[in-house]
Structures are given as structure tokens and as C-alpha cells.
Amino acid sequence: MVLNGETILKFKPEDANEIDLTEGDSLILYAAPEQENGGVMMPPKNFEDALGKIPSVKLKLRVQDRDGRIGILIIPANRLRLEKSHKNDPEISEIVVIDSILPPDRDRTSFKLKQSLQNCYERATVRINANLAKATHGETVNEVLGSGDARLRNANFTLKQSPLTYIKADTPSGRLSTLKVRVNDLEWKEKATLFQQGSHDRVYATLTDAEAHTTVRFGDGKEGGLLPSGDHNIRASYRKGLGLAGNVPAGKLSTLLTRPLGVSGVSNPEPANGGADGEKQEAARTNAPLTVKTLERAVSIQDYQDFARAFAGIAKAHAVKINIGPGRGVFLTVAGDDGAPLTENSDTFRNLLKALRDYGDPLIPLRLVNYRSVPFRLSAKIKISSDADPDIVLPEVKRVLRETFGFERSEFGKGVAVDYVLAVIQNVAGVEAGFLDALYRVDRPPPPKVSPRLTVAVPLASYTAMPLGAELLTLDPGPITLEVMP
């Protein structure tokens, strides 16, 4: 809580201009407190001792205000004090890994974590739960595919259930199939293609169509072995189900299909993440050539970018070589599906980092960071032709603007020019002319007059500081102001 004082305090939200704080304002601490000079984290005891007492200690805090905006507050320690949590404050949680158990101290057990906590907690309300188990999407299916016939070349069978589940992995593609196929109780191995496989190799390949049905295809005796004859001797075990529907909020998974001995209930303490729908045709046209260009290895800077872009769960990537400072080496910025940020403890982040180190140059330092989303706003005047209906034209203009400047079609390092925005507007049927009243980044004050171009930042070398991730300009999801000219 902010205490009294004559100096006006400024709070800078991430997506808005500075606002004033007044006595009695309550803020939620979102990260470990730091001292302004040097960004040194303060131990909890030192932080508590300084609050409300020591004016010489200046704090740099990442906080959330009463309106839910998150940003940075720089304030003398004597201007703040801790208050008890409110009953309506949201309950937060995170998963952490224990690094080591420290020797017992009287009746207390202490342990050391492998990484710092991402959130700040009120000591009196903290609850620690153990017995966590990692879970992935999909319901297990066991089925008989059919009978083998040694006379039949390239025999194929379609799985009865769909879609086939793929899970995150540190493979070059970033995913791993859950399908296991056994013939006469011997497991056969899945290959990306049957081309150049041995004539007696126990292998198969899969093909998934546009309706998410998966077909298992076996060899012809020249490339891949023939199936042995038998009665219902081909069995499959796999999981079905995938997509964004699996990204459920925290606490939503509570039903056990089978109940292991001693387990009375389950719950997911964190939101599920990493689920992605099947690749769209537009994305497939972009990604398919990337796997051919990299050939499952990363050598050049462009290889690192293409490798990451084709990795499951990665929607966009930007790679640059930095020769000096803390960011020296390959500096890679990534964005998750639909613009989702990737946390460092997510499977996608860890698997991509490991895959790039395994299939890239182990002697080159590699930095992997999240992108920075930069929304922009615009307002325009539009002249509509006399034979067009404004009730049809205006919604279509808004739809085209959101599609053109949405996440999928935006690129790292690509600015937005006034001429291009007007060209997009005027290309809509029924629009005769257009004029932009405003075009500006949300994180900056609107300029007095429209700038001819919005620019974005890419990672730059620094002798002392770690570079920031590349920026991506996208149209703000808020209302688009369009005015019809007479």
C-alpha cells in the first residue's frame, strides 16, 4: 500500500502511459523486489525491514494496479508498506523442481529450488503440494488393425480413432507420435518415409489426411519389409485427441478415468499449455520447405531461424548473430502458436533449446528469448461509393485490417506504413478513398500528427546488457475508429 508523501508517484503500465498513484493505492507484487541501482534482488527480510522506514533505499518493483495493469514502479522504500491479502485476490500457483534437500534444522525441513520462483507469495497463505506427475494430452486406444498378407505390397490400414495424439519432444520436428504398431507381437518402427529402407526392415510410415484420419503404410519388400501373413496379427496402441482444446485452465482437470491405489483425486495446479491444432494449409506451405532447407541440422543463422520456425509449437522465429556482450552468439527470438508467449519451463521452450544444441553447433552460444508484442492503433476517414452500403463496407474494412495486420501475417522487424494501410483500406470493394487520422504504437503517446511509418526494434548488440527480443507489430484488439466522409 502507498503511504503518504508530497512527491507524486508515477506508475508505468506495460501497455499504457504513466499514471499517478495516491495515498492508499494498493498494488500486487508480481516479481521479486529489486533495488533500482544495479537491479539487485532484495532478500525477503531486507525488503520487509526497509518498507515504511528507509527513504534511501529506492525500489524497482513489478506490480499490478487496481485496474489489472502490470508495469514498473520506482519508489523509495519508506513510501510503501505490506498489507494482508484481500479475500478477492486471485490464488496463484506454479510448479518448481527441488534441487536438493538441506540437512534438518530442529523440526524444520529446508530445500533448495533449481530455479527462482516466478511469483511472489504471502507467507501466511503459502501451501506446498508434492506428489506431482507430468501429464500429456490424449486417451489411450488399443485396437487390432487387421491381418497381414505376405503377398500384398505396401499394405495400409487406417486407425479407427482420430486425431492421433503427438506430444512435445526434443526431436528436429519438436513432436513425437504416440502410435506403436506391433506385428506378431514384435514392435515395428515408424519412419518419416519408406524411401531407401532395407528390404527386411520392420518399419512403417504414416499419412494423415485433411480430416485427421491417420493411415499406416508398410513396405513392398524392396523398401521396407513385407508384412508376414497371419490372422489379426497387426495391433496398434496410440492416444487420440489433440489441439487447443487441451489447454485448459488451472484446476479444470479433476476426473480420473482409472484410479490408482491410494489416489483419491487429482487437479492441475497450472494451466495446461502447448496444445496446438493441426497445421493449416497456409502454414503448411510455409513450413514444408523449411524442413528440406535445414535437413534436420542448424549451421547458418538462417538455419537456426528455419529450424525453430518448423518446430512444433513455434509460430514465428527471428535469428541474428551477435558478436559482443552478454548476448554473444546466436540470438533467437520466438513466438508461440497464436502469439502465445513461451515460458522458460514450458516443454516447447526446453525441447527447442535442447534440439538446437543437439542439431546445431555446440561451440556457438545460443540465446532463446520470447518476442515482444507491440500493438498499434489507427483511426481513419473513409469515403464510400454512392452505390455501396456503409453497413456492409465498414465491417468488411475492419475485418480486412484485422486479417492483414493480425499475428499470422505480421513479421519480425517489419514496420507499418501509412501508404500500405491506406492501400489495404482502399482495396475493399465500395471504398473510394481513405485518410488516416491516427497511427501509433500503444506503448507510446499518440504523436501530434500521423507519422509516415511505425518502426519496430530487433535485437541489438550491447557490451553490458542482454539484448531484448524482437518486436512484432500487430493491430490492437480494441475498437477500430472509422468515420464515413460525406
N, C-alpha and C positions, 0 to 999 in steps of 0.2 A: 504494500500500500504506500502511496506517495504521501510524505509528510509535508508540513507547512514550510514555506520559504518564499522569499521575494522573487527569486530568479525564475523566469518562465522555462519550463522543461519542454523539450521537443522530442516527440516520438516519431520515428520514420518507418512506416509500414513498407513492406516489400513492393506493394502494388499501388501505392498512393503517395500523395505529397505529405510533408511533415504536418503533424497536428500538435496542439498544445495539450499538456496534461495539467490538471489542477489538483489541489489538495483533496485527498480521499479517493482518488482514482485507484482501482485495483487492477493488477496485472498478473498474468500467469507466466512463470519462468519456464522457458522451453528448452534451454540448454544449460550446461554448466557455466556458472558465472566466471567472467574474466575481468582482469584489470585492464583498463584502457591502454596503458603503456605496455607494449610488447605482447598483448593478448595472452598473458599468463593465467591459466586456470587457478581459481582460488579453492583451497580445501574447504569443506563444509564448515568446519569450526572457525576458520579465519573469516569466512563470509558472514557467519552469524554474529561474530564478535564485532565486526565493522558496521553492521547495519544500525542506522539510527544514532551512531556515535562518532565515527571518524570522518570528518569532511575531506581530509587529504587523500583518502582512497577513492579514486574515481573508477566506477564500474562500467563495463560494457556488457549489456545483457540482451539476450534474445528472448523477447517476451511476446505475449498475446494480449491485446487490449480488450475492452468491454464489447467491442463490435466484432470480435473474432479475427482481427487483422494481426498478422505476425510481422515483427520487424525488430529493429535495433534501438535500444535506449541507452544513452550515455548519461550517467548521473552520479553525483557524489554519494558515498555510502550513507552519510548521515541523513539523506533525504528519503530513505526507504526503511520499512520495517516488514518483518514477516507477519502474516496473519493466517489463521486457520483456514483450511479449505472449506468452501461452501458446499451445501448438500447437493446443489445442482451442478457442481463441477464434474466434467466427464471423467470416467475411470479409464486410465491408460495402462498399457502393459507392453512388454517386449520380451523377446527370447534372447537369452545370453548363455554363453558357454563358460563353464568353470575351468580355469586353467590349473589351479592347484588348491588343495585343502591345507590350510595352515595348522600348525600344532595347536591343540586345545588350550584355551586360557580359562581356567576355572570351569564355569558352566556355559561357556560361550564357544560356538563353532564359527571360525572365520575362514573365508575362502577368497581367492583372487580370481578375477574375471579375465578372460582373454582380450576383451575389448571394453572400451568405456561405454557407459550407459548412454542411450540416445535421448532419454527424457530425464526430467528432474521430478523427484517424488517427495511427498510429505512423509517424514519418518514414521509418524504415529499410525499412518494408514497403510504402510507397505506390507504386502503379503508375498511370500516367495513360494512358488509351486514347483516341485520337482516331477520326476516320472513323465517327462515329455517324450513323445515319439514323433518322428517325422512321418508325415502322410502326404501322398500324392493322389491325383485325380484318377477316377476310373473304377468300375465294378468288374470283378474278375469273372471271366466266362471260360468254361471248358466245353469243347464240342468236338464231335467226330466230323472231319471234313469229307471223308469218303474212302474209297478203296483204290489202291494202287493197281496199275496195269502196265507191266514192263514193255508191252507192245506200243504204248502211246507216248509220243514225243511231246514235250512241252505241255504236260498235263497242268491244268489250272483249276483252282477251287476258290469260291467266293465265301468270305466269312459271313455267317448268318447275322451277326450283330454289328452295328456301326454306331458312331465312328470309332475306329481303332484309336486307343489312347497312346500318345507319345509323352514321355517325361523328359525333364531337363537333364542334360548331361554335358560333360566337357569334351564331346566329340566335335569334329570340324563343323557339323551342321547345328550343334547345340541341342540336339534331341536324340532320344533313344526309344525305339519301338518296344512295346510290352509284349509283342507277339512271340510265342515259342511254338515251333512245329516239331512234332515227333513222328517218325515213320518206323513202324515195328519197334516202338519204344526207344528208338535212338534219336537224339536231337539233331536236326539239320540246322545249318547256319544261314542266316539271312545275309544277302549281298546286295549292294546297290544295283548291280547288273550281272547277268549271266555271261556277259562277253568275256572270253578268254578264261573261263573257269574250267577246271580239269574235267575230263570225261567221266570220272568216277567220284567226283567231289559231291558230298552230301550238302548241297546248297539250294537255295531258292531265292527268288526276288518277289517284291510286292508292287502292286499298282493300285492307286486309289483314284476313283473317278470323281466327277463333279458332284455326285450325290453322296460322297463319303463312304462308298462301298469299297472294301479292300479285297483284291484278288491275289491269291498266292500262286506263283508260276514256278514250275520245276523245269529241269534241263531236258535236253534232247539226246543225251548220250555222247555228244561231242563237246558241248559247252554246258557243263553241269550234268550230274548223273541222272539216269532214268529212275523212275520210281519202281521199287520192287512190287510185284503182284501180291495181293493179299486182300482179305475181307475186312473192310472197315479198319484198315491199319494206319490211317493218317489222322492224327489228332492235333488239335490246336488249343493252346491256352493263351489268353490275352485279356486285356482290360478294355472296356468300352466306355466312351464318354470323354469329351474334352471341350475346351473353349472358354470364353469369358464368363460363362455361367458358373464356372468353378471358382471364380474369385469372390467368394462370399465374405461378408463382414465378420469381424471377431464375434465369437460366441454363438454362431449360427449352426455349427456342426455339433449335434448333440445326440444323434441316433446311431447305435451300434447294430450293424447287420448280424454280426456274431459277437458273442460276449465271452472273451477270455476269462479264465478262472481268476477271481479276485478283483476284476474290473467292474465297478458299479455304474460308471458313467464317463462321458468324455465331453470335451469342449475345446474349441480352438481359441487360444489366448490372443492371437494376432489375426488380422485379415489374411485370407488366402491370396496369393499373388502368383504371377507367372502364367496363368491360363491365357490361351490365345485361340481365336477361331481359325479355321482353315484359311490358307492363303488365298487371297482374291486374285482374279486373273490379271489385274493391273500390276499387283505386287509380284506375281509370278514372272511376268515379262521383264521386270526389273531385276529380280533376284536370280533367275535361272542362269543368265550369262556370268554372274559373279562367281559361281562355284566352278565354272570352267576356267575363268581367268586366274583364280587363285590355286586351283589344283590341290586343295587341302594343305596349303602352306602359305606363310606370310614372309616375304623377303623385302619388297619395297614398301614405301609409305602407302602407296595406293593399294597394295596387297592387304595391309592391316585394315584399311578402311573397307575394302570389299569383303574381307573375311568377316569382319564384325557385322557389316550390313546384311550378309546372308545368314547370320547366326539366328537361331530360333529365339524369339522374344525381343529382338533388336529391330526397330523400325527405321532408324537413321543413324549414320555414323559420320564422323569427321576426324581425319587423322592429319597430323602435322609433325614435322621433325623440329625439335628444339635443341639447340646446341649448347646452351649455358643454363646455369642456375638450377634450382630445385626440380624444375620440370624437364630436365635434360633427357633426351631420348625420344621415343615415340609417344606423343601426347594424343590420346584418343578420346573424343567426346561421343557419347552415345545417348540415344533416346529410346525408351521402351515403346511397345505397341500402343497406339492411340495417344502417344505423348506422355505416357506414364513414366515418372522418374524411377530409377533403379537404385534401391538401397544397396549398400556395400555387403550386407549379409544375405541378399537375395540369391537364389540359385542361379539365376541368369547372369548376374554380375560376376559371381565367383567362377562359374563354369566358363564364361567368355575369357576371363583373365587367365585361367589355367590353360585353356585351349590355345590362346595366343602365345603363351610361354612355351607350350609343348610343340606347337607347329610353326612358331616364329623363331627369331634369332635370340637364343638365351643370353647373349652377351650385350644386347641392347636394352637399356632401361625402358620400362613400359609404364605409363600412367594412364589409368582409366577413370574418367570422371563423367558425371551427369551433365546434360546440356542445360542451358538457361533459357527458360521460356520467356519471351518478350511479347506480350500482347500489344496491339496498336488499335487505335480508334479512328474512325473517319465519319464525316458528315458531308452530304452533297446535295446540290440542287439538280433536278432532272427535268428536262423538257420532254414531254410525252407527245407523240404524234396525235393529231386530232381523231384518227380512226382507231386508236388503241384505248383499252380500258385501264385506267390507273390502278384499279383494284386487282388487276392481273399482273400488270407490268411491275409495280413496286415490290410485291413479294418475290417475283422472279429475279429482280435485280439483287435483292438481299440473298436469295438462295445461291446465285452465281458468285457473289462476293465471298460468301462463306465457303463455298466449294473451292474457289480459286486460291483464297488466302487461308485455308484451313491447314491443319497439321500435315495431312498426307501429301499435299502439293508444295509445301514450303521446303526450303533448303537452307542448310547452314551457310552463313556468310552471304546470303542473298538478301539485298535490301528491297524496299518497295518504293517505286517511283510514282509520282503523280500521273505522268503520262500513261503508265500501264494501268493504274486504277481506272482512269477515265476510259481507256480503251476497253476494259472489261465491262464497264457500265454501258457504254455506247454500243457494244456488240449484242446487247439484249434486244430482241425484237420489240419494236414500239418505242424505243428511246431515240430521240432525235439529237439531243445534246446533253452535256453534263458539265457541272462545275463543282470543284471540291472546296468546301468551306473550311474543313479541318482535316489534318492527317498528322497524327502524333503518337509517340510511344506512351503507354500508360505510366511507365515509371519516371516520366519526365513531365514538367509543366507544359501545357499547350503553348506553342510559340505564338507571338502576336500575328504572324502571317504564315501561311502554309509553306513549309519547306519543300523544295522540289523532290527530295528523296529522303527516306528513312534509311539509316545505315545500321548495321549490326556488327558486333565485335567477334573476333576469332581469337584463339589462344595466342598470346604474345610472350616472348622470352623475357625473363627478368633475372637479374643476378641474385635477388634476395627473396622474392615472393613466388609462391606456386601459381602458375597461370590459372585463369578461370576457364571453365568450359565454354564452348562456342555458343553463341546466341542464335535463337530461332524466332523469327518474326511471324506471328500469326494474328489473325483478326480476333479482337476481343469478343468473348461470347455475349457481352451485353448488347443492348439495343443499338441498331444502326439508324442514324438520323438521316432520313431522306425527305426532301421538300420538293414539291412539284412547282416548276416555274410556269408562269402564265404564258 
